Amino acid sequence: MKTILGVSLLAASITIAAIAGTTDSATPPADHSGRPGQAFRHAKMAVVAERLGLNDAQKAKLKELRQQTATAVQAVQANSSLTEAQKAAQIKSLRGNARDQMRAVLTDDQRAKLAELRSHPRMLNGLAMHRMHLAMLARRLELTPDQRASIRDIQVKTMAAVKPIRADSNLTTEAKRAKVRELVQASRAQVRGLLTPEQQTKLERMRRRLLAPLGPLG
């Protein structure tokens, strides 16, 4: 579990933890009701779609099922002839049926991957959080589509390079950490090389603001 989480979050956070120096968080942001916010849910769905390798037809069908379910749930909630208990039961049934229909859209391999993802909720939450952080960073730095694509390429290559290090039984834990640290530093330099001088200045300002609460530790 720790290995999977470490590799996944490292690749997802190259432009965040490795560049900006922020800390990780696998706790989803909450809206005013205390439940995960809409942006987080969207990020989580995007992570799942990416990890499962959904094709366009599957994405479209799943989106259609989500919309149909949301409409049906709203209708139940607005039905004044139902008691709260009846509403809860009907909504539970609607969502259960929707999950079954969504699973039917997936291949056997994708269903197995989905089960694996759901068995590690902290990892999935962390990946979604990092996706949100990266999107925020991209907006604030005003990254171009080409820059985003290049950064994503660096992330993918870094993850591919980390996996064999984690799996190398001939290396000590400290040796693995040292090699991974070298990869992170190299990735940091690569990503910074993609930024304009103005973007680098913005990034440094963001880094200072984020680390300011740590005082000398930052």
C-alpha positions as CSV (number, residue, x, y, z in Angstrom):
1,M,0.0,0.0,0.0
2,K,2.7,2.5,1.0
3,T,4.7,1.7,-2.2
4,I,1.6,2.2,-4.4
5,L,0.7,5.4,-2.6
6,G,4.3,6.7,-2.7
7,V,4.8,6.1,-6.4
8,S,1.4,7.5,-7.4
9,L,1.6,10.6,-5.4
10,L,5.1,11.3,-6.4
11,A,4.2,11.3,-10.1
12,A,1.1,13.3,-9.5
13,S,2.8,16.0,-7.5
14,I,6.0,16.7,-9.4
15,T,4.9,20.3,-10.0
16,I,3.6,20.7,-6.5
17,A,5.6,18.9,-3.8
18,A,8.8,18.7,-5.9
19,I,8.7,22.2,-7.3
20,A,6.6,24.4,-5.0
21,G,7.6,22.6,-1.9
22,T,4.1,22.0,-0.6
23,T,3.0,19.2,1.6
24,D,0.7,16.3,0.7
25,S,-2.8,16.0,1.8
26,A,-5.2,13.1,1.1
27,T,-8.1,14.7,2.9
28,P,-10.8,16.0,0.4
29,P,-11.9,19.6,0.7
30,A,-15.4,20.0,2.1
31,D,-18.2,22.3,1.0
32,H,-20.5,24.2,3.5
33,S,-22.2,21.0,4.4
34,G,-19.0,19.3,5.4
35,R,-19.1,16.9,2.4
36,P,-16.5,16.6,-0.4
37,G,-16.9,19.6,-2.7
38,Q,-18.0,19.4,-6.4
39,A,-14.6,20.2,-7.7
40,F,-13.1,17.4,-5.7
41,R,-15.7,14.9,-6.9
42,H,-15.0,15.9,-10.5
43,A,-11.2,15.5,-10.0
44,K,-11.8,12.1,-8.5
45,M,-13.9,11.0,-11.5
46,A,-11.2,12.3,-13.8
47,V,-8.5,10.3,-11.9
48,V,-10.6,7.1,-12.1
49,A,-11.3,7.7,-15.8
50,E,-7.6,8.1,-16.5
51,R,-6.5,5.2,-14.4
52,L,-9.1,2.9,-16.0
53,G,-8.2,4.0,-19.5
54,L,-11.8,4.8,-20.5
55,N,-12.5,5.4,-24.1
56,D,-14.7,8.2,-25.4
57,A,-17.8,6.0,-25.8
58,Q,-17.4,4.8,-22.2
59,K,-17.0,8.3,-20.9
60,A,-20.1,9.5,-22.8
61,K,-22.2,6.6,-21.5
62,L,-21.1,7.0,-17.9
63,K,-21.8,10.8,-18.1
64,E,-25.2,10.0,-19.4
65,L,-25.9,7.6,-16.6
66,R,-24.7,10.1,-14.0
67,Q,-27.0,12.8,-15.4
68,Q,-30.0,10.4,-15.5
69,T,-29.4,9.4,-11.9
70,A,-29.0,13.0,-10.8
71,T,-32.3,13.9,-12.5
72,A,-34.1,10.9,-10.9
73,V,-32.7,11.7,-7.5
74,Q,-33.9,15.3,-7.7
75,A,-37.4,14.1,-8.7
76,V,-37.5,11.9,-5.6
77,Q,-36.3,14.7,-3.4
78,A,-39.0,17.0,-4.7
79,N,-41.8,14.5,-4.3
80,S,-43.7,15.8,-1.3
81,S,-45.9,12.7,-1.2
82,L,-43.0,10.6,0.0
83,T,-41.7,10.4,3.6
84,E,-38.1,11.0,4.3
85,A,-37.5,7.3,4.8
86,Q,-39.2,6.5,1.5
87,K,-37.1,9.1,-0.3
88,A,-33.9,7.7,1.3
89,A,-34.9,4.1,0.2
90,Q,-35.7,5.2,-3.4
91,I,-32.5,7.2,-3.7
92,K,-30.4,4.3,-2.4
93,S,-32.1,2.0,-5.0
94,L,-31.5,4.5,-7.8
95,R,-27.8,4.9,-7.0
96,G,-27.4,1.1,-6.6
97,N,-28.9,0.5,-10.0
98,A,-26.7,3.3,-11.5
99,R,-23.6,1.6,-10.1
100,D,-24.6,-1.7,-11.6
101,Q,-25.2,0.0,-15.0
102,M,-21.9,1.8,-14.8
103,R,-20.0,-1.4,-14.0
104,A,-21.6,-3.0,-17.0
105,V,-20.0,-0.3,-19.2
106,L,-16.5,-1.4,-18.0
107,T,-14.4,-4.3,-19.2
108,D,-13.4,-7.1,-16.8
109,D,-9.9,-5.6,-16.6
110,Q,-11.3,-2.1,-15.8
111,R,-13.6,-3.5,-13.1
112,A,-10.6,-5.1,-11.5
113,K,-8.7,-1.8,-11.6
114,L,-11.7,0.0,-10.2
115,A,-11.9,-2.5,-7.3
116,E,-8.2,-1.9,-6.6
117,L,-8.6,1.9,-6.6
118,R,-11.5,1.7,-4.2
119,S,-9.6,-0.6,-1.9
120,H,-7.2,2.3,-1.3
121,P,-9.4,5.4,-0.7
122,R,-6.6,7.4,0.8
123,M,-4.5,7.0,-2.4
124,L,-7.5,7.9,-4.6
125,N,-8.3,11.0,-2.5
126,G,-4.6,12.0,-2.7
127,L,-4.5,11.7,-6.5
128,A,-7.7,13.7,-6.8
129,M,-6.3,16.4,-4.5
130,H,-3.0,16.6,-6.4
131,R,-5.0,16.9,-9.7
132,M,-6.8,19.9,-8.2
133,H,-3.6,21.4,-6.9
134,L,-2.0,21.0,-10.3
135,A,-5.0,22.6,-12.0
136,M,-4.8,25.5,-9.5
137,L,-1.0,25.9,-10.1
138,A,-1.5,25.8,-13.9
139,R,-4.2,28.6,-13.7
140,R,-2.1,30.8,-11.5
141,L,1.0,30.4,-13.6
142,E,-1.1,30.7,-16.8
143,L,0.5,27.6,-18.3
144,T,0.0,27.1,-22.0
145,P,-1.4,23.8,-23.4
146,D,2.1,22.9,-24.6
147,Q,3.6,23.5,-21.2
148,R,0.9,21.4,-19.5
149,A,1.4,18.6,-21.9
150,S,5.2,18.7,-21.4
151,I,4.8,18.7,-17.6
152,R,2.4,15.7,-17.9
153,D,5.1,13.9,-19.9
154,I,7.7,14.5,-17.2
155,Q,5.3,13.1,-14.6
156,V,4.7,10.0,-16.6
157,K,8.4,9.4,-17.2
158,T,9.2,10.0,-13.6
159,M,6.6,7.5,-12.4
160,A,8.0,4.9,-14.9
161,A,11.5,5.6,-13.5
162,V,10.4,5.3,-9.9
163,K,8.7,1.9,-10.1
164,P,11.8,-0.2,-10.8
165,I,13.6,1.6,-8.0
166,R,10.8,0.8,-5.5
167,A,10.8,-2.8,-6.7
168,D,14.6,-3.3,-6.6
169,S,15.2,-5.7,-3.7
170,N,19.0,-5.2,-3.9
171,L,18.6,-1.6,-2.7
172,T,18.2,-0.5,0.9
173,T,15.3,1.7,1.9
174,E,17.7,4.7,2.3
175,A,19.3,4.0,-1.2
176,K,15.8,3.9,-2.7
177,R,14.9,7.2,-1.1
178,A,18.2,8.7,-2.4
179,K,17.5,7.6,-5.9
180,V,13.9,8.8,-5.9
181,R,15.1,12.1,-4.4
182,E,17.5,12.5,-7.4
183,L,14.6,11.8,-9.8
184,V,12.5,14.5,-8.1
185,Q,15.3,17.0,-8.3
186,A,15.9,16.2,-11.9
187,S,12.1,16.6,-12.6
188,R,12.0,19.9,-10.7
189,A,14.8,21.2,-12.9
190,Q,13.0,20.0,-16.1
191,V,9.7,21.6,-15.2
192,R,11.3,24.8,-14.1
193,G,13.1,24.9,-17.5
194,L,9.7,24.9,-19.2
195,L,8.6,28.1,-17.4
196,T,9.1,31.6,-18.5
197,P,11.1,34.0,-16.2
198,E,7.8,35.6,-15.2
199,Q,6.2,32.2,-14.4
200,Q,9.3,31.2,-12.4
201,T,9.0,34.4,-10.4
202,K,5.3,33.7,-9.7
203,L,6.1,30.2,-8.6
204,E,8.8,31.4,-6.2
205,R,6.3,33.8,-4.7
206,M,3.7,31.1,-4.3
207,R,6.3,28.8,-2.7
208,R,7.3,31.5,-0.2
209,R,3.7,32.2,0.8
210,L,3.0,28.4,1.2
211,L,6.1,27.8,3.3
212,A,5.9,31.0,5.4
213,P,3.8,29.4,8.2
214,L,6.7,26.9,8.7
215,G,9.1,29.7,9.6
216,P,12.8,28.4,9.7
217,L,11.6,24.9,8.7
218,G,10.5,26.1,5.3
